[in-house]
Amino acid sequence: MILGLDVGGTRVKAGVLAGEALRAFQMFPRPEAPEALVEELRRRFGDLSRLAGVGLAIAGLVQAERLVQAPNLPRSWWQSRREYEEIFGLPVRMENDVNAALAGEMMVGAGKGAESAVLVALGTGVGGALWLKGRLWKGVGLAGEVGHMPLAPLSGPVCRCGNRGCVEAYLGGWAVARWIETNRAQGRIPADIHTPEDLATRESPRIQAFWDHYGTVLGQVVVALLHLLDVERVLVGGGLSRAWSRFAPAMQNVLETMLLSREFRRFSVEPVAHPEKAGVLGAALLFKMGGDA
Ligand SMILES: [Zn+2]
């Protein structure tokens, strides 16, 4: 049995992989340091020494088996695989969380059966990952930064990264939250709408116009990805993918009108199958596969 972990800015997700099934999936607040996580895991899962190892998905840049950059994690988490092996007392395989989520989807989720895919993760930020010819494509470590592909570099809104017109400045949860705030303050949407989740469940012409615009922008991103990579699947994940039914029609419309050689392409755009668990699953499955998948 392998322990899968997905360590994010605010939460840890954990589960035990037995065969291809995930058991005892749990979610809890992220402890301040990895040593405290081990204590928490012992309380929740019992003796860890019976496990074959740990697949660790983590929210940051993993290079040469070391977490080297993680804006949402304290420095105590910036460790190497070897250091994590000492902390857990078990063999560890580390992977960036979005990469791990895509690996999970490819092996036991919405990407199953495909040789190539892109994941667009619509969370507070916009993440991405690439799977080409049956394995993760990481570049030198940073591949898949879909959120910071420039869409409108001269005229677009300012992004958290400091550039203008990034994908994230249109599609990220923080950008949606800002739209909600502005429109609520102007009385253009009901006063009890606070989060993107609220916005996904409410109906009004103005709200639908927002989701149509959202889908149009996402459609353009998908067109850019398909023109560059011609992958078989584009998977859409992250919290905002719950609004799929609101933005997918506008997105499909863009694909139909903008994609070159559409009739020759063999692709589908789909929501992920395991929005909460893919990172845990992927981290554990990558550990099981061994090597540098
Ligand atoms: Zn940016």
Boltz pocket constraint, residues with backbone or C-beta under 6 A from the ligand:
constraints:
  - pocket:
      binder: B
      contacts: [[A, 147], [A, 148], [A, 159], [A, 160], [A, 161], [A, 162], [A, 163], [A, 166], [A, 167], [A, 168], [A, 169]]
      max_distance: 6.0
